[in-house]
């Protein structure tokens, strides 16, 4: 084997080992990746029960119910579709009806979200860019700095 062939063999072997390592890393991460959806996306894609998702949109006016001190039920909308969210825990101080929210959790058999995390915007002009973009696509008018 010449020097050139040996060098080529080493380079190709290194690339193969690197490809296998990247494949293993991506396979290991597949269970931790959480996709972002709006209520319309969930209806269109028929997200299966038990799927972990991140739901974004606006809290529908008049939908927030507090059956007890730590249990909350509210509806997230993108103006086309709505999705009910159930959450056990303390709500962020800035959580309000008619404002942007991102809830992360698992879709149940009824097509509702059982959330374990709820995030509310932190000032009048902020909303996560993904949420703002999806809502703008649906024709919702947002504040001056939303999505920045």
PyMOL commands that set and color helices and strands:
alter all, ss='L'
color gray80, all
select helices_A, chain A and resi 3-29+39-45+129-137
alter helices_A, ss='H'
color red, helices_A
select strands_A, chain A and resi 35-37+52-59+71-77+82-88+100-107+113-120
alter strands_A, ss='S'
color yellow, strands_A
deselect
rebuild
show_as cartoon
